[in-house]
Amino acid sequence: METNTASDPRRRLGALGERLACDHLRRAGYDVVDRNFRTRQGELDIVAADDTTLVFCEVKTRVTGGVSGPASPLEAIGRDKQRRLRRLAAEWLSRPGHARGAPDLRFDAIGVLVDPRGELLSLEHVENAF
């Protein structure tokens, strides 16, 4: 059974972080091509593009003062997660119309830190993170 985003605090936090990351990417000149592409392997958070590059973005969001998980949102993207994201990107690219003819591909990571009310404290965008 799929959990409703509104009733699941973790999903709500993730959706907030992804929205903030999309806003950041648009301000930086990217088009958001796809969001939350899901397969049995997992999920791609954001696929974005500029004139030359197709970017697969993993977004990690944390609440300041939280006690679980790594201190920095970006520390949560380990080798296993990176491998899974590469497989998901290959599957995304294999779908009709998804390749978009972009000559370059890149994997970025975006770490979002919010306060307990959901207000943005910091956003770190690491290009070519892995």
C-alpha positions as CSV (number, residue, x, y, z in Angstrom):
1,M,0.0,0.0,0.0
2,E,1.4,3.4,-1.0
3,T,1.7,6.0,1.7
4,N,0.0,9.3,1.2
5,T,2.6,12.1,1.2
6,A,0.4,14.4,3.4
7,S,0.3,11.8,6.2
8,D,4.0,10.7,6.0
9,P,6.4,13.2,7.5
10,R,9.4,11.7,5.7
11,R,7.7,11.9,2.3
12,R,6.5,15.4,3.1
13,L,10.1,16.5,3.9
14,G,11.4,14.8,0.8
15,A,8.8,16.6,-1.4
16,L,9.7,19.9,0.2
17,G,13.4,19.4,-0.5
18,E,12.7,18.4,-4.1
19,R,10.5,21.5,-4.6
20,L,13.2,23.7,-3.2
21,A,15.8,22.0,-5.4
22,C,13.7,22.4,-8.5
23,D,13.2,26.1,-7.8
24,H,17.0,26.4,-7.4
25,L,17.7,24.6,-10.7
26,R,15.2,26.7,-12.6
27,R,16.8,29.9,-11.2
28,A,20.2,28.5,-12.4
29,G,18.9,28.1,-15.9
30,Y,17.9,24.5,-16.1
31,D,14.7,23.0,-17.4
32,V,13.2,20.4,-15.1
33,V,12.5,17.5,-17.5
34,D,11.1,14.9,-15.1
35,R,10.5,14.4,-11.4
36,N,10.1,11.3,-9.3
37,F,10.7,8.8,-12.0
38,R,10.0,5.4,-10.3
39,T,10.8,1.9,-11.1
40,R,11.1,-1.3,-9.0
41,Q,14.8,-0.3,-8.6
42,G,14.0,3.0,-6.9
43,E,13.4,6.6,-7.8
44,L,15.2,9.4,-9.7
45,D,14.3,12.6,-7.9
46,I,14.9,15.2,-10.6
47,V,16.0,15.1,-14.3
48,A,17.0,18.5,-15.5
49,A,18.7,19.9,-18.6
50,D,20.4,23.0,-20.0
51,D,21.5,23.5,-23.6
52,T,24.3,21.0,-23.4
53,T,23.8,18.6,-20.4
54,L,21.2,16.2,-19.1
55,V,21.5,16.2,-15.3
56,F,20.2,13.5,-12.9
57,C,19.9,15.1,-9.5
58,E,19.6,13.2,-6.2
59,V,18.1,15.4,-3.5
60,K,18.6,14.8,0.2
61,T,16.8,16.9,2.7
62,R,17.4,17.1,6.5
63,V,15.8,19.0,9.3
64,T,18.3,20.9,11.5
65,G,18.6,19.4,14.9
66,G,17.5,16.0,13.7
67,V,19.2,13.1,15.5
68,S,19.0,10.3,12.8
69,G,21.3,9.8,9.8
70,P,24.4,11.7,8.7
71,A,24.9,15.3,9.8
72,S,25.1,16.6,6.2
73,P,22.3,15.7,3.7
74,L,24.9,14.9,1.1
75,E,26.7,12.3,3.3
76,A,23.6,10.1,2.8
77,I,24.5,9.4,-0.9
78,G,26.8,6.4,-0.6
79,R,28.2,4.1,-3.2
80,D,25.2,1.7,-3.3
81,K,22.9,4.7,-3.9
82,Q,25.2,6.0,-6.6
83,R,25.1,2.6,-8.4
84,R,21.4,2.4,-8.1
85,L,21.0,6.0,-9.5
86,R,23.2,5.1,-12.5
87,R,21.0,2.1,-13.3
88,L,17.9,4.2,-12.9
89,A,19.3,6.9,-15.3
90,A,20.1,4.2,-17.9
91,E,16.5,3.0,-17.6
92,W,15.2,6.5,-17.9
93,L,17.3,7.1,-21.0
94,S,16.0,3.9,-22.6
95,R,12.4,5.2,-22.6
96,P,11.1,6.7,-25.8
97,G,11.8,10.5,-26.1
98,H,13.9,10.7,-23.0
99,A,17.4,10.9,-24.4
100,R,16.7,14.4,-25.8
101,G,19.9,14.4,-27.8
102,A,22.0,15.9,-25.0
103,P,25.6,15.1,-25.6
104,D,26.7,15.2,-21.9
105,L,25.2,13.5,-18.9
106,R,26.0,14.3,-15.3
107,F,25.0,13.2,-11.8
108,D,24.5,16.1,-9.4
109,A,23.6,16.0,-5.7
110,I,21.6,18.6,-3.9
111,G,21.6,18.8,-0.1
112,V,18.8,20.8,1.5
113,L,18.7,21.8,5.2
114,V,15.5,23.2,6.6
115,D,14.4,24.2,10.1
116,P,11.7,22.4,12.0
117,R,9.0,24.7,10.4
118,G,10.3,23.8,6.9
119,E,12.0,27.1,6.2
120,L,15.1,26.8,4.0
121,L,18.4,27.2,5.9
122,S,20.8,26.1,3.2
123,L,21.0,24.4,-0.2
124,E,24.2,22.9,-1.5
125,H,24.4,21.9,-5.2
126,V,27.3,19.7,-6.1
127,E,27.7,19.3,-9.9
128,N,29.2,16.1,-11.1
129,A,29.0,14.6,-7.6
130,F,29.6,11.1,-8.7
